[in-house]
Amino acid sequence: MEMRAWTEVREISGRSSSQQSHSQRTSLFLEVIEDGYRGVGEIAPHDSAVWFDPARADVLAYLRGFLAHRLDGRRGEGSSVLHLTDASNAARPAAALLEMALLDWVLQREGREVEDVFSGSHPVLPQVTRSAIAPSAEAPATGPLRIKVAPWITPDRIALLAKSADTVILDVNGEVVDRNTIESWLSALHEGQLRGVEQPVRPGDWNSSVPLVEAGIPIYLDESIRTVTDVRHAAKYRSATGVCVKVERAGGFAMASRLIVDAQERGLDVYLGGFFESPWAKRWMHAFATQFALGPSDVGGGHHAPRPEPRGDVIRIA
């Protein structure tokens, strides 16, 4: 089986966070080819490491130097990829990328598409992202909205972006925010508009968000959630009322399914997050999300997206 990778840079907006400020996002694609069929996977890792999320270069190096060589003749066994990895930070994103490419290869061989595999009946509602941190003003959004915030953001900036939204998630991206600041932000929202405050504590801190939950503030955890154990910690310690599950961070669709089911069984709200992938991966995430009763998720803009072709500098993996 031949494997090759390439990257694609896209202009984006509304993505400045407390950890990063950028107007572009780079997707990492992996193509597997055998017997005249080709499958394509995609993830969108950060340019540089953020918290426990590895840099794109680290994911590529892990895939090329370790994971691709451990397949040992397997073909299309996407759900078995993660157990071939180790504890490296790059392991789960690399497994997610390879799992998707292998599954897509199987689908092409069988004459099927992703919608034939992820064929649930649950409605999927996309959410929009805006940033109160961005240096230039961003247009308000309607429908479900997530607003990137930071401890220094004033309520008036939130009010401007949220004025037409149905529901709002205030996403702090792992910066520590005190209760007074959070309550000042909530004063900028209409009654019933708040969906949750996301990751107002350091990733892996299961204690500091407990008083916020006990005070009746809905808290979502995102950067803290990578494994089933993380989900169980969030529920056990009552650290959150909901979680954001990201396929890339979980290690692929198979493991993301386990996280979603486990979280819902423990009474946690769940939505499917993304790393601002291209329409190709968005198409997969939209189909995947139909299998679950999820909150508004990062799944918009990918309907019927075509399979990407290699472009630019192509890197041979195997």
N, C-alpha and C positions, 0 to 999 in steps of 0.2 A: 504494500500500500504506500503510495507516494503522499507526502504531506508538504504543504508549503503555506507560508503566512505572508500577509501584507497589512499595511495600515492605511487608513483613510481619515483625513482631517475634515471636519465640518464646522461651519460657523454656527454658534448657538447663542441664545440670550437667556437671561433670567437665571443664570447658574452660579453667580458669585455667592460663596458661602463664607462662614467664619474661618474656614481652613484654606480656601482657594478662591482666586479671582481670575476668571478667564472668559474669553469670548469664543473659544474653540474647544472641540472635544475630538479625540483621536480614537477610532475604533480599531481593534485588532481582530483580523479575520484569519481563520484557518481553513484550508481546503484539503480534503482527503480524496484521493482518486484511486480507483481500482476497477478493473473489468469494464471500463468505459463509463463508469458512473462517478459523479463528484458530489460530495456533501460539503456544506459550508457552515461553519460556526462563527459566532461573533461575541466578543465582550468589549467593554470600553473602560479599561483600567485607567487609573490616574497617571499623569505624567511623572509624578514623584510620589513616594509612599505617604499615605495619610492614615494616622492611627495604625490599625492592623492591616489596612488594605495596601498591597504591594504596588510598586511602580510597574508600568507597562514593560519596561526592559527586563525586570525581574521575572515577570510572568513568561515572557518569551524565552528567556534563558532557562527557566525551569522546564518548560515544555520541550525545548530543543535538547537540553542536556540530560534530562532525566525521564520525564513522563512518557514521551513518545517511544522510548526504547523499552518500556515495560509492558507494552501491549501484547507482545509475544504471540503474534498471529491472530489476535482477537479481531473480529469484524463486526462492527455495529453494536457492540455490547455497551452502550452508553451508560447504563445504570451501574456497570461494574467498574467504571473508570476511577471513581473517587477512592476506592479501597486500594488502588495501586499507588497512591500518593503517600507522602510523609507529613510531618508537622510543619513544614515550611509555610510562611505566609503566602507564598505564591502558589501553593498546591491547589487550593480550592478554585481560584479563578482559572488556572490552567486546566483543571479537570472539567470545569463548566464549558470551556471553549472546546475541548476535545470531545466531550460527551455530545454536544450539539452537532458538531461536524459529523461524527460517526452515525448519529441517529438520522441526520439528513441524508447521508449516503445510503442507508438502508431504505429510507423512503423513496429515494430516486430509483433504486434497484427494483422496488416493489410497485413503482408507478403510483405512489401516493404522495400527499402533501401533509404538512404539519397539522392542518385542520382535521385531517382524517384520524390522527392519533390523539390530539388534544381536542376532543369533540364534546365538551361539556355543554350544558344548557343554561348555565348561570349568566345573567347579563353582566357586562363589563363596562364600568364607567371610568373613562380616563380622567385624571386630574392634571391640572396645569401648574407649572412652577414659575414663580416670580421671585425676585430678590430685592429685599429692602437694603441690602448692602451694596448693590451695584452702584458705581459712581454716577451713572446716568439714570434719569428717571425712566421707569418702565410702566407700560400701560396696565391699568387694572384688568382683571380677568373675571369672567363669569364662570358659573359652575363650581365644582370642587377645586380648591386652590391650596397649594403649599407655598408658604413664603419663607425664604431663607432669611434668618435673623441672626443677630449677634448681641452680646450684652449691652453694647452702647446704642443700639437702635432705639429711637424714640417712638412713642405710640402713634404720632401723627403720620409717620412713614408707613406704618402698618395699616392705619385707617385708610390711607389713600389707595393702597393696592387692594385692600379687602372690601372696598365699599360695594362692589357689585357681585361678590362671590356668594355662593350658596353655603359652603362650609370652608373652614380654614384650618390648616395645620401650620403651626409656627415651628420651623425646623432650625434648631440651634447647632446641629452637626457636632455635638460633643463638647462644646464650650460650657463651662460651669456658669449657671445663671441662678441668682437667688430668687426667693419667692416674691419679694417686693417688685423686682423687675418684671417677672412674669405677670403679676397681677396688674401692673401698669399697662402691659401689652394687651391684656384681656379687656381692659377698659376701652380699647379702641375698636372692639368688635361688637357687632349687633348681638342681641340676645339669641341664643341658640346657634350662633354661627361657628363657635369654636368646635373643632373636631378633636384637636389635641395639640400638646406641646411635645415636639419630638427631640429626643436625646439632649436634654438640658443638663446632663452629667457626663463625666468621662466614660468612654466605653469600658465595660467590665465592672463599673461601680453599681452594685445592686442595692445599695443602702440609701444613697443621698436623695433618690427620687421618691422614696417611700413616704416621707411627710407630705410631699406634693399630692400624691395619690390619695392619702388619707384626708387631705384638705378638699378633696373633690375635684382636683384638676386632672383631666384626662392626660395621661402621659404615654407616649409611644417611644419604644426603643428601636434604633436602627443600627448604628455602628456597633452596638453591643451584641447583635444577633447574627451568629454564624453557624451555630450547631444546635442540635436538639437539646443538649445540656443547657445552652444559653436560654432557650425558650422556657425550659423548666425552672431555671433560676428566676427568670422574670415573673413567672406565675407563683412560685413557691414563696419568694420574699415580697411579693406584691409590689414589685418595683415599677410596674407598668400596667396600663389597662389595654394596651395594644402593642403590636410589633409590626415593623416593616421587614418583609422577607425579600432579599435580593438573590436572584438565581446565581449570579456571578459569585457573590460572597458565600453562598451556601455550598457551592461546589457542583452546581448543575440542577437540571429540572427534577431529577429523581430525589435528590436530597431536599430541594426546596419543597417538594410535595410533603415530605415527612415533617418538615418544620411547620408548614401551614396546618396540617391536620393536628399535630401535637398542640400547637398554640390554640386552635379553636376548641379542642377537647378540654383545655384548661381555662376556657372562658375569656381568652384574649381576642380582641379585635385584630384583624390582619389585613394588610394591603400589600400588593406586590410592587416593590420598588425597582428602580433602574439606575443605570449610570449614564443616561443620556445616549443610548445606543442609536444606531441607524435604523431606518424603517425595516430592514431585514430582521433584526433581533426583536424589534417592537412587534412585528407580525407574530413571531413565535411566542412572545410573552402574552399577547392578547389571546391567542388560542389556548395557551396554558392556563390563563386566568379563568377561562370559561368553566373549568372543572370545579371551581370553588366559589363559595359565597363570600366574596371579598369586598372591602371598602373600595372607594375610588382609587385607582392605581396608575402607575406610570406605564401605560400601555397604548397611548394614542399615536396615530400617525403611521401605522405599519400595515394597513389592510392591503393585501394582494401585492406586497413588495416583492420584486423579482430577486432571484438568487444573484448575489454580487459576483462580478468577474474580477480576477486579479488585476491590479493596476500598480503602477509605480515600481518601487524596488521590492521584488518578491524574494522571500527568504526560504530557502530549502530547509525543512525540518527533518525529514526522513525519506 
